[in-house]
Amino acid sequence: MKTDEELLKDLREATAGLLFMSESDHPLEVIAWEGGEPVTHARLRREAGKGEDAPVAEVTAAELFRAAASEPDWKGAAELATARRYQSLVRALEENLTDLAAYRVGEIDITAYVLGRSAEGNWLGLKTRMVET
């Protein structure tokens, strides 16, 4: 298994220059939450700076990145290359982290997390923003 440092380096390289597209495009930020505190809806809201009544939806990493990783006929060479980067990113997350899940926190201006537990016991993954009106 890779160390947290190796995984974080790999994630930074995999996400370099990638934007998560919604009604506005936002970069993917690599994050590490050290310690054993579990990922709860309350923690997600607190980390996202959202109120205690903000909705939290849990999906898989593949579901969160479904559109970005898709390869429909209309995508050109550059878009297909980006889709394949997303496919590789999801694979890397799934292969290196346990308890992997994606979370959408809030409405309209949504903070999205993809988090899993590393071999060292920390929560590693990604954070981004999504705008959906």
Long-range contacts (C-beta under 8 A, 24 or more apart in sequence): 1-96, 1-119, 2-96, 2-119, 3-119, 3-120, 4-32, 4-118, 4-119, 4-120, 4-122, 4-124, 7-96, 7-97, 7-118, 7-124, 8-32, 8-124, 10-92, 10-96, 11-89, 11-92, 11-93, 11-124, 11-125, 11-126, 14-85, 14-88, 14-89, 14-92, 15-89, 15-126, 18-82, 18-85, 18-86, 18-89, 20-68, 20-112, 20-128, 20-129, 20-130, 21-67, 21-68, 22-110, 22-129, 22-130, 22-131, 22-132, 23-131, 23-132, 23-133, 24-129, 24-131, 26-128, 26-129, 26-130, 27-128, 28-126, 28-127, 28-128, 29-126, 29-127, 29-128, 30-124, 30-125, 30-126, 31-113, 31-115, 31-124, 31-125, 31-126, 31-127, 32-122, 32-123, 32-124, 33-115, 33-122, 33-123, 33-124, 34-122, 35-122, 36-121, 39-101, 39-103, 39-115, 39-123, 44-103, 44-105, 44-111, 44-113, 45-105, 47-111, 47-113, 48-105, 48-106, 48-111, 48-113, 49-111, 50-105, 50-106, 50-111, 54-105, 54-106, 54-107, 55-105, 55-106, 55-107, 56-103, 56-104, 56-105, 57-103, 57-104, 58-101, 58-102, 58-103, 59-101, 59-102, 59-103, 59-104, 60-100, 60-101, 60-102, 61-90, 61-93, 61-94, 61-100, 61-101, 61-102, 61-114, 62-90, 62-94, 63-102, 64-102, 64-104, 64-112, 64-114, 65-89, 65-90, 93-125, 93-126, 97-124, 97-125, 100-125, 104-130, 107-132, 108-132, 108-133
